[in-house]
Amino acid sequence: MDKAKDMHEIDIEMVEMTLDVVKYAINRITNTNPELGKPKKEEELRELVGETITGTGIGGEKAFAMFKEVFVKATVPIDHPRHLAFVPAAPTRAAIMFDLVTSASSIHGAYWMEGAGGIFCENEAMKWLVSLTGMPAPAFGVFTSGGTAANLSAMVAAREKWRRHPQNQNKKGLMVTSIGAHSSIKAMAKVIDVDVLLIETEDAISGDSLSQKISGLSAQERARVFAVVATGGTTNAGIIDDLDGIATVCEKEQLWFHVDAAYGGGALAAPSVRSLFKGIERADSVTIDPHKWLFSPYDCGAVIYKNPEEAKEAHAQEGSYLEIFKDEGAHGFNPSDYQIQLTRRLRGLPLWFSLATHGTEKYAWAVEQGISLANAAGRFISEHPLLELVRPPSLSCVLFRRVGWSADAYRNWTYDNHNAGFALVTPTKWKTSEGYETVARFCFINPDTTHKDITDILKSME
């Protein structure tokens, strides 16, 4: 059998399928109210499709039909207007389309020598992100796979700077954050083998509470502290720490000040809440996820450094086959020098294209819509006899309770709405003086969500 000929025939088949693929993509991109899929058990999917990877292949037409008819229906579209769980996303149609272009262009985004044009575009989008933070020159950053990789990259840079002092080389580092910080903070602390000191509050960390926590440490413990991680919009409740007060403490104590604004950083584009982030411009590093509230497709995070050279010292990789990238003839900005990943796709390109298409003013409007929806939900909840706000809406997050409901009731309500294809809204937990309480939570990202969507979901709790 002529294997080369067989592969060539498959290529022709794929070309013939192009119109079907393009038609599907266009329909999906233009559909602002897609079907809310629901997961199936693995054995259910296996029964529906059988084996998909075989020695001779099942053919592209059959594989694509499986995807359309089975697999995609077992997923939840993150941009569904009634997907208000976790931190959803709502990539612009321009960004989704350009994600296709990015993949088709097959550009390696690690080094300027290979990806100069694409990296230039990414850097244009990055300049805008840096301008939102107000961080002064030479602040700059790179796009990552998400907030976890961005936080990890920042903390590696912080730890390496701390370890460059001889007295710290044999110490295990200690960083300070709050119990409201994102789960990735604790996870990446394990990766870099440092300990985490928690301030026991889900509300905003103040400069005073941080100062008290540090002053209560023993001399030995204080010598291990190298960084403070504040949050610019907690994932659970949208709470913003006292960034200005924390910056003052970090400067006094000579600690690296990192702001995890993976979710909330998008709100920097919204004039109505920009003042809440006062102090972020004093950070040593900042995480923002464009795939959350800046309308990019997954996966696109970003890390910004006050002094990029400190990050380069920690992350630049060495290798004989990499030396050419440092040659003067290959001169340019190399994103791989500033974060943990060497191989990388051009994650910032869809954001660049969407910004270039729509303009930054439209972005500000879209972010303001999420804030407005949260405030509207807060009003509807306050007016409802069976519902109570847990706390006032913050950014685009709303925590509320259904009077008389148990944890099981919230869980059953979630599954009932999801199985009906109506909405995906999940419960969370909130710490009170009596322990953790199960409550309901909205997170608004999609500007296509309507007031009727909100009231219909609240009605389902009656």
ZIJONOR-V204587 format. One record per run of one state. SS is the DSSP state (hx for helix, st for strand, lp for the rest). FROM is the first residue (numbers start at 1). LEN is the number of residues. If there is no record, write none. Layout:
ss->[SS:SS]
from->[FROM:FROM]
len->[LEN:LEN]
//
This chain:
ss->[lp:hx:lp:hx:lp:hx:lp:st:lp:hx:lp:hx:lp:st:lp:hx:lp:hx:lp:st:lp:hx:lp:st:lp:hx:lp:hx:lp:st:lp:st:lp:hx:lp:st:lp:hx:lp:hx:lp:hx:lp:st:lp:hx:lp:st:lp:hx:lp:hx:lp:hx:lp:hx:lp:hx:lp:hx:lp:st:lp:st:lp:st:lp:hx:lp:st:lp:st:lp:st:lp:hx:lp]
from->[1:3:31:42:50:60:75:83:84:93:106:112:134:140:145:147:164:166:169:174:179:183:192:195:200:207:216:219:223:225:233:240:241:243:254:256:261:264:270:274:278:280:283:285:289:290:294:301:306:308:316:320:327:328:331:335:339:349:359:360:384:387:390:394:395:397:403:407:420:424:425:427:433:435:444:451:460]
len->[2:28:11:8:10:15:8:1:9:13:6:22:6:5:2:17:2:3:5:5:4:9:3:5:7:9:3:4:2:8:7:1:2:11:2:5:3:6:4:4:2:3:2:4:1:4:7:5:2:8:4:7:1:3:4:4:10:10:1:24:3:3:4:1:2:6:4:13:4:1:2:6:2:9:7:9:3]
//
